[in-house]
Amino acid sequence: MALAGSATNTTVIVVVGAAGEEEFGRQFIEWSNDWRKAAKEAGAECRIIGVEKSDKEDRDSLKALLDNESKDASAELWIVLLGHGTFDGKAAKFNLRGPDVSAEEMAGWLKPFQRPIAVINASSSSAPFINALSGHGRVVITATRSGHEQNFARFGQYFSKAIGDREADLDKDGQTSLLEAYLTAAYRVTDFYKADGRLATEHALLDDNGDGLGTPADWFRGVRAVKRAKEGAQLDGFRAHQFHLVRSEQERRMPAEMRKRRDELELAVAQLRDRKSTLPEQEYYTRLEKLLLELAKLYQEVEKQAKAPSTPVAP
């Protein structure tokens, strides 16, 4: 397994955990294959740990991959955990072949990173990973809302399918965002338990604003959260909707630096609209106009470059 990371291409690290039972092992491998397929379509580098035999412990292999990844690249780093988890009331861990990895350990490994990171922990008892890993520029998704939701989690099955599924493109822009995959998977989990006549034992959460709280899928209408926490916390979802593994053709043609600036502007617009009720009307519209004008100029430049003979193709 090559350990050299890439500073320009999106990297997807998929960790298949200890199966426990053969039936679970087959499912986890199937889910990892969905990620491999989506990463290939995206042109992303895909590393899978936990499937092949290795002289190294899986925990050491994961740490080695992260150590060798670029820390300040503009390209996204996706970390996907497929398997079982545990929680003893204090520490949450993801179960590996050999020593497990805790939420606190992974937080330490990710501390040097400044690049955009998405962590999807699709295991049981995964919620504490949000508290540990939440931060600026990161999206953290867990299969459960509590460390005490310890039953086998099906979220990973539906999420692994959704990430490369155009049917999960809720806003019909030709690509499925991380937010859309999260919402689709969460809805399908809910449907599974309802159809089976069982009480749901997993409730997924998404955090992308750095507050470590997380937002459940049923707080969203379309791709926007419409409920607000009692503490008045900022809404989640804006940043996650900018993460795309398999990008549309139009998105692929946008130069990486322009895409980055576009994302910054769109995020600023979303955050400003979220604060509309707290600002004087004139100030709100003045700020909004400035952002929208800059966005319009950026899109004009993108269109101009697209018509040029030597249009650069972003990774």
Contacts in CASP RR format, 6 or more apart in sequence:
PFRMAT RR
TARGET T0000
AUTHOR 0000-0000-0000
METHOD contacts of the structure
MODEL  1
MALAGSATNTTVIVVVGAAGEEEFGRQFIEWSNDWRKAAKEAGAECRIIG
VEKSDKEDRDSLKALLDNESKDASAELWIVLLGHGTFDGKAAKFNLRGPD
VSAEEMAGWLKPFQRPIAVINASSSSAPFINALSGHGRVVITATRSGHEQ
NFARFGQYFSKAIGDREADLDKDGQTSLLEAYLTAAYRVTDFYKADGRLA
TEHALLDDNGDGLGTPADWFRGVRAVKRAKEGAQLDGFRAHQFHLVRSEQ
ERRMPAEMRKRRDELELAVAQLRDRKSTLPEQEYYTRLEKLLLELAKLYQ
EVEKQAKAPSTPVAP
1 47 0 8 1.000
1 49 0 8 1.000
1 54 0 8 1.000
1 61 0 8 1.000
3 64 0 8 1.000
3 65 0 8 1.000
3 68 0 8 1.000
4 68 0 8 1.000
5 11 0 8 1.000
5 45 0 8 1.000
5 65 0 8 1.000
5 68 0 8 1.000
5 69 0 8 1.000
5 70 0 8 1.000
6 45 0 8 1.000
6 69 0 8 1.000
6 70 0 8 1.000
6 73 0 8 1.000
6 75 0 8 1.000
7 70 0 8 1.000
7 73 0 8 1.000
7 75 0 8 1.000
8 73 0 8 1.000
8 74 0 8 1.000
8 75 0 8 1.000
8 256 0 8 1.000
8 315 0 8 1.000
9 43 0 8 1.000
9 44 0 8 1.000
9 45 0 8 1.000
9 75 0 8 1.000
9 315 0 8 1.000
10 39 0 8 1.000
10 42 0 8 1.000
10 43 0 8 1.000
10 44 0 8 1.000
10 45 0 8 1.000
10 75 0 8 1.000
10 76 0 8 1.000
10 77 0 8 1.000
10 78 0 8 1.000
10 245 0 8 1.000
10 315 0 8 1.000
11 44 0 8 1.000
11 45 0 8 1.000
11 46 0 8 1.000
11 47 0 8 1.000
11 69 0 8 1.000
11 75 0 8 1.000
11 76 0 8 1.000
11 77 0 8 1.000
11 78 0 8 1.000
12 35 0 8 1.000
12 38 0 8 1.000
12 39 0 8 1.000
12 44 0 8 1.000
12 45 0 8 1.000
12 46 0 8 1.000
12 47 0 8 1.000
12 78 0 8 1.000
12 80 0 8 1.000
12 245 0 8 1.000
13 47 0 8 1.000
13 49 0 8 1.000
13 62 0 8 1.000
13 65 0 8 1.000
13 66 0 8 1.000
13 77 0 8 1.000
13 78 0 8 1.000
13 79 0 8 1.000
13 80 0 8 1.000
14 32 0 8 1.000
14 35 0 8 1.000
14 36 0 8 1.000
14 46 0 8 1.000
14 47 0 8 1.000
14 48 0 8 1.000
14 49 0 8 1.000
14 80 0 8 1.000
14 82 0 8 1.000
15 48 0 8 1.000
15 49 0 8 1.000
15 50 0 8 1.000
15 58 0 8 1.000
15 62 0 8 1.000
15 79 0 8 1.000
15 80 0 8 1.000
15 81 0 8 1.000
15 82 0 8 1.000
15 94 0 8 1.000
15 96 0 8 1.000
16 25 0 8 1.000
16 28 0 8 1.000
16 29 0 8 1.000
16 32 0 8 1.000
16 48 0 8 1.000
16 49 0 8 1.000
16 50 0 8 1.000
16 51 0 8 1.000
16 82 0 8 1.000
16 83 0 8 1.000
17 28 0 8 1.000
17 50 0 8 1.000
17 58 0 8 1.000
17 81 0 8 1.000
17 82 0 8 1.000
17 83 0 8 1.000
17 84 0 8 1.000
17 94 0 8 1.000
17 95 0 8 1.000
17 96 0 8 1.000
17 97 0 8 1.000
17 123 0 8 1.000
18 83 0 8 1.000
18 84 0 8 1.000
18 95 0 8 1.000
18 96 0 8 1.000
18 97 0 8 1.000
18 98 0 8 1.000
19 25 0 8 1.000
19 28 0 8 1.000
19 83 0 8 1.000
20 84 0 8 1.000
24 83 0 8 1.000
24 84 0 8 1.000
24 152 0 8 1.000
27 157 0 8 1.000
28 82 0 8 1.000
28 83 0 8 1.000
29 51 0 8 1.000
31 82 0 8 1.000
31 122 0 8 1.000
31 156 0 8 1.000
31 157 0 8 1.000
31 160 0 8 1.000
32 48 0 8 1.000
32 51 0 8 1.000
32 82 0 8 1.000
32 160 0 8 1.000
34 160 0 8 1.000
34 161 0 8 1.000
34 163 0 8 1.000
34 164 0 8 1.000
35 46 0 8 1.000
35 48 0 8 1.000
35 80 0 8 1.000
35 160 0 8 1.000
35 163 0 8 1.000
36 46 0 8 1.000
36 48 0 8 1.000
37 164 0 8 1.000
38 163 0 8 1.000
38 164 0 8 1.000
38 245 0 8 1.000
38 246 0 8 1.000
39 45 0 8 1.000
39 46 0 8 1.000
39 245 0 8 1.000
40 46 0 8 1.000
41 164 0 8 1.000
41 246 0 8 1.000
42 245 0 8 1.000
42 246 0 8 1.000
42 247 0 8 1.000
43 315 0 8 1.000
44 78 0 8 1.000
44 245 0 8 1.000
47 65 0 8 1.000
49 58 0 8 1.000
49 61 0 8 1.000
49 62 0 8 1.000
49 65 0 8 1.000
50 58 0 8 1.000
50 61 0 8 1.000
50 96 0 8 1.000
50 97 0 8 1.000
54 61 0 8 1.000
56 64 0 8 1.000
57 96 0 8 1.000
57 97 0 8 1.000
57 98 0 8 1.000
57 99 0 8 1.000
58 96 0 8 1.000
58 97 0 8 1.000
58 98 0 8 1.000
59 96 0 8 1.000
59 98 0 8 1.000
59 99 0 8 1.000
59 100 0 8 1.000
59 101 0 8 1.000
62 96 0 8 1.000
62 101 0 8 1.000
62 109 0 8 1.000
63 109 0 8 1.000
66 109 0 8 1.000
66 110 0 8 1.000
67 109 0 8 1.000
69 77 0 8 1.000
69 113 0 8 1.000
70 115 0 8 1.000
71 112 0 8 1.000
71 113 0 8 1.000
71 114 0 8 1.000
71 115 0 8 1.000
72 113 0 8 1.000
72 114 0 8 1.000
72 115 0 8 1.000
73 115 0 8 1.000
74 115 0 8 1.000
74 116 0 8 1.000
74 256 0 8 1.000
74 257 0 8 1.000
74 260 0 8 1.000
75 115 0 8 1.000
75 116 0 8 1.000
75 256 0 8 1.000
75 315 0 8 1.000
76 115 0 8 1.000
76 116 0 8 1.000
76 117 0 8 1.000
76 118 0 8 1.000
76 243 0 8 1.000
77 113 0 8 1.000
77 115 0 8 1.000
77 116 0 8 1.000
77 117 0 8 1.000
77 118 0 8 1.000
78 117 0 8 1.000
78 118 0 8 1.000
78 120 0 8 1.000
78 245 0 8 1.000
79 117 0 8 1.000
79 118 0 8 1.000
79 119 0 8 1.000
79 120 0 8 1.000
80 120 0 8 1.000
80 122 0 8 1.000
80 160 0 8 1.000
81 94 0 8 1.000
81 119 0 8 1.000
81 120 0 8 1.000
81 121 0 8 1.000
81 122 0 8 1.000
81 123 0 8 1.000
81 126 0 8 1.000
82 122 0 8 1.000
82 123 0 8 1.000
82 156 0 8 1.000
82 160 0 8 1.000
83 94 0 8 1.000
83 95 0 8 1.000
83 122 0 8 1.000
83 123 0 8 1.000
83 153 0 8 1.000
84 94 0 8 1.000
84 95 0 8 1.000
84 123 0 8 1.000
84 124 0 8 1.000
84 152 0 8 1.000
85 92 0 8 1.000
85 93 0 8 1.000
85 94 0 8 1.000
85 95 0 8 1.000
85 100 0 8 1.000
85 123 0 8 1.000
85 124 0 8 1.000
85 125 0 8 1.000
85 126 0 8 1.000
85 150 0 8 1.000
86 92 0 8 1.000
86 93 0 8 1.000
86 95 0 8 1.000
86 100 0 8 1.000
86 124 0 8 1.000
86 125 0 8 1.000
86 150 0 8 1.000
87 93 0 8 1.000
87 125 0 8 1.000
87 128 0 8 1.000
87 147 0 8 1.000
87 148 0 8 1.000
87 150 0 8 1.000
89 147 0 8 1.000
89 148 0 8 1.000
91 102 0 8 1.000
91 103 0 8 1.000
91 104 0 8 1.000
91 128 0 8 1.000
92 102 0 8 1.000
92 103 0 8 1.000
92 125 0 8 1.000
92 126 0 8 1.000
92 127 0 8 1.000
92 128 0 8 1.000
92 129 0 8 1.000
92 132 0 8 1.000
92 147 0 8 1.000
93 100 0 8 1.000
93 101 0 8 1.000
93 102 0 8 1.000
93 103 0 8 1.000
94 100 0 8 1.000
94 101 0 8 1.000
94 102 0 8 1.000
94 106 0 8 1.000
94 121 0 8 1.000
94 123 0 8 1.000
94 126 0 8 1.000
94 129 0 8 1.000
95 123 0 8 1.000
103 128 0 8 1.000
103 129 0 8 1.000
103 131 0 8 1.000
103 132 0 8 1.000
103 133 0 8 1.000
104 132 0 8 1.000
106 119 0 8 1.000
106 129 0 8 1.000
106 132 0 8 1.000
106 133 0 8 1.000
107 132 0 8 1.000
107 133 0 8 1.000
110 117 0 8 1.000
110 119 0 8 1.000
110 133 0 8 1.000
116 137 0 8 1.000
116 138 0 8 1.000
116 243 0 8 1.000
117 137 0 8 1.000
117 138 0 8 1.000
117 139 0 8 1.000
118 138 0 8 1.000
118 139 0 8 1.000
118 140 0 8 1.000
118 141 0 8 1.000
118 178 0 8 1.000
118 240 0 8 1.000
118 243 0 8 1.000
119 129 0 8 1.000
119 133 0 8 1.000
119 138 0 8 1.000
119 139 0 8 1.000
119 140 0 8 1.000
119 141 0 8 1.000
120 141 0 8 1.000
120 156 0 8 1.000
120 159 0 8 1.000
121 129 0 8 1.000
121 140 0 8 1.000
121 141 0 8 1.000
121 142 0 8 1.000
121 143 0 8 1.000
122 143 0 8 1.000
122 153 0 8 1.000
122 155 0 8 1.000
122 156 0 8 1.000
122 159 0 8 1.000
122 160 0 8 1.000
123 143 0 8 1.000
123 153 0 8 1.000
124 143 0 8 1.000
124 144 0 8 1.000
124 149 0 8 1.000
124 150 0 8 1.000
124 151 0 8 1.000
124 152 0 8 1.000
124 153 0 8 1.000
124 202 0 8 1.000
125 144 0 8 1.000
125 147 0 8 1.000
125 148 0 8 1.000
125 149 0 8 1.000
125 150 0 8 1.000
126 142 0 8 1.000
126 143 0 8 1.000
126 144 0 8 1.000
126 147 0 8 1.000
126 153 0 8 1.000
127 142 0 8 1.000
127 144 0 8 1.000
127 145 0 8 1.000
127 146 0 8 1.000
127 147 0 8 1.000
127 149 0 8 1.000
127 205 0 8 1.000
128 147 0 8 1.000
129 140 0 8 1.000
129 142 0 8 1.000
130 140 0 8 1.000
130 142 0 8 1.000
130 205 0 8 1.000
130 207 0 8 1.000
130 212 0 8 1.000
130 213 0 8 1.000
130 214 0 8 1.000
131 212 0 8 1.000
133 140 0 8 1.000
134 140 0 8 1.000
134 207 0 8 1.000
134 210 0 8 1.000
134 211 0 8 1.000
134 212 0 8 1.000
134 214 0 8 1.000
135 210 0 8 1.000
135 212 0 8 1.000
136 210 0 8 1.000
137 208 0 8 1.000
137 210 0 8 1.000
137 239 0 8 1.000
138 208 0 8 1.000
138 210 0 8 1.000
139 178 0 8 1.000
139 206 0 8 1.000
139 207 0 8 1.000
139 208 0 8 1.000
139 239 0 8 1.000
139 240 0 8 1.000
139 243 0 8 1.000
140 206 0 8 1.000
140 207 0 8 1.000
140 208 0 8 1.000
140 212 0 8 1.000
141 159 0 8 1.000
141 178 0 8 1.000
141 182 0 8 1.000
141 204 0 8 1.000
141 205 0 8 1.000
141 206 0 8 1.000
141 207 0 8 1.000
141 240 0 8 1.000
142 204 0 8 1.000
142 205 0 8 1.000
143 149 0 8 1.000
143 153 0 8 1.000
143 155 0 8 1.000
143 156 0 8 1.000
143 202 0 8 1.000
143 204 0 8 1.000
144 153 0 8 1.000
144 202 0 8 1.000
144 203 0 8 1.000
144 204 0 8 1.000
144 205 0 8 1.000
145 203 0 8 1.000
145 204 0 8 1.000
145 205 0 8 1.000
145 216 0 8 1.000
149 201 0 8 1.000
149 202 0 8 1.000
149 203 0 8 1.000
151 201 0 8 1.000
151 202 0 8 1.000
153 202 0 8 1.000
154 189 0 8 1.000
154 192 0 8 1.000
154 202 0 8 1.000
155 185 0 8 1.000
155 186 0 8 1.000
155 189 0 8 1.000
155 202 0 8 1.000
155 204 0 8 1.000
156 185 0 8 1.000
158 184 0 8 1.000
158 185 0 8 1.000
158 186 0 8 1.000
158 188 0 8 1.000
158 189 0 8 1.000
158 192 0 8 1.000
159 181 0 8 1.000
159 182 0 8 1.000
159 185 0 8 1.000
161 185 0 8 1.000
162 168 0 8 1.000
162 176 0 8 1.000
162 180 0 8 1.000
162 181 0 8 1.000
162 184 0 8 1.000
162 185 0 8 1.000
162 188 0 8 1.000
163 176 0 8 1.000
163 178 0 8 1.000
163 181 0 8 1.000
163 245 0 8 1.000
163 246 0 8 1.000
164 176 0 8 1.000
164 181 0 8 1.000
164 245 0 8 1.000
164 246 0 8 1.000
165 176 0 8 1.000
165 181 0 8 1.000
165 184 0 8 1.000
166 174 0 8 1.000
166 175 0 8 1.000
166 176 0 8 1.000
167 184 0 8 1.000
168 176 0 8 1.000
168 180 0 8 1.000
168 181 0 8 1.000
168 183 0 8 1.000
168 184 0 8 1.000
169 175 0 8 1.000
169 176 0 8 1.000
169 180 0 8 1.000
170 180 0 8 1.000
170 183 0 8 1.000
170 184 0 8 1.000
170 222 0 8 1.000
170 223 0 8 1.000
171 180 0 8 1.000
171 222 0 8 1.000
171 223 0 8 1.000
173 248 0 8 1.000
174 248 0 8 1.000
175 244 0 8 1.000
175 246 0 8 1.000
175 247 0 8 1.000
175 248 0 8 1.000
175 251 0 8 1.000
176 184 0 8 1.000
176 244 0 8 1.000
176 245 0 8 1.000
176 246 0 8 1.000
177 223 0 8 1.000
177 240 0 8 1.000
177 241 0 8 1.000
177 242 0 8 1.000
177 243 0 8 1.000
177 244 0 8 1.000
178 240 0 8 1.000
178 241 0 8 1.000
178 243 0 8 1.000
178 244 0 8 1.000
178 245 0 8 1.000
179 206 0 8 1.000
179 208 0 8 1.000
179 223 0 8 1.000
179 237 0 8 1.000
179 240 0 8 1.000
179 241 0 8 1.000
179 243 0 8 1.000
180 223 0 8 1.000
180 241 0 8 1.000
182 204 0 8 1.000
182 206 0 8 1.000
182 217 0 8 1.000
182 240 0 8 1.000
183 217 0 8 1.000
183 220 0 8 1.000
183 222 0 8 1.000
183 223 0 8 1.000
185 204 0 8 1.000
186 203 0 8 1.000
186 204 0 8 1.000
186 216 0 8 1.000
186 217 0 8 1.000
186 218 0 8 1.000
187 217 0 8 1.000
189 200 0 8 1.000
189 202 0 8 1.000
189 204 0 8 1.000
190 200 0 8 1.000
190 217 0 8 1.000
193 199 0 8 1.000
193 200 0 8 1.000
193 201 0 8 1.000
203 216 0 8 1.000
204 216 0 8 1.000
204 217 0 8 1.000
205 214 0 8 1.000
205 215 0 8 1.000
205 216 0 8 1.000
206 214 0 8 1.000
206 215 0 8 1.000
206 217 0 8 1.000
206 236 0 8 1.000
206 237 0 8 1.000
206 240 0 8 1.000
207 213 0 8 1.000
207 214 0 8 1.000
207 215 0 8 1.000
207 236 0 8 1.000
208 236 0 8 1.000
208 237 0 8 1.000
208 238 0 8 1.000
208 239 0 8 1.000
208 240 0 8 1.000
209 233 0 8 1.000
209 234 0 8 1.000
209 235 0 8 1.000
209 236 0 8 1.000
209 237 0 8 1.000
209 238 0 8 1.000
209 239 0 8 1.000
211 233 0 8 1.000
211 234 0 8 1.000
213 229 0 8 1.000
213 231 0 8 1.000
213 233 0 8 1.000
213 236 0 8 1.000
214 236 0 8 1.000
215 225 0 8 1.000
215 235 0 8 1.000
215 236 0 8 1.000
215 237 0 8 1.000
219 225 0 8 1.000
219 226 0 8 1.000
219 227 0 8 1.000
220 226 0 8 1.000
220 237 0 8 1.000
223 237 0 8 1.000
223 241 0 8 1.000
224 235 0 8 1.000
224 237 0 8 1.000
225 235 0 8 1.000
225 236 0 8 1.000
225 237 0 8 1.000
228 235 0 8 1.000
234 271 0 8 1.000
234 274 0 8 1.000
235 274 0 8 1.000
238 266 0 8 1.000
238 267 0 8 1.000
238 270 0 8 1.000
238 271 0 8 1.000
239 267 0 8 1.000
242 263 0 8 1.000
242 266 0 8 1.000
242 267 0 8 1.000
244 251 0 8 1.000
251 259 0 8 1.000
251 314 0 8 1.000
252 313 0 8 1.000
252 314 0 8 1.000
253 306 0 8 1.000
253 311 0 8 1.000
253 313 0 8 1.000
253 314 0 8 1.000
254 262 0 8 1.000
254 302 0 8 1.000
254 314 0 8 1.000
255 302 0 8 1.000
255 305 0 8 1.000
255 312 0 8 1.000
255 314 0 8 1.000
256 314 0 8 1.000
256 315 0 8 1.000
258 298 0 8 1.000
258 301 0 8 1.000
258 302 0 8 1.000
259 314 0 8 1.000
261 298 0 8 1.000
262 295 0 8 1.000
262 298 0 8 1.000
262 299 0 8 1.000
262 302 0 8 1.000
265 291 0 8 1.000
265 294 0 8 1.000
265 295 0 8 1.000
265 298 0 8 1.000
266 295 0 8 1.000
268 291 0 8 1.000
269 288 0 8 1.000
269 291 0 8 1.000
269 292 0 8 1.000
269 295 0 8 1.000
272 284 0 8 1.000
272 287 0 8 1.000
272 288 0 8 1.000
272 291 0 8 1.000
273 288 0 8 1.000
275 284 0 8 1.000
276 284 0 8 1.000
279 287 0 8 1.000
305 311 0 8 1.000
305 312 0 8 1.000
END
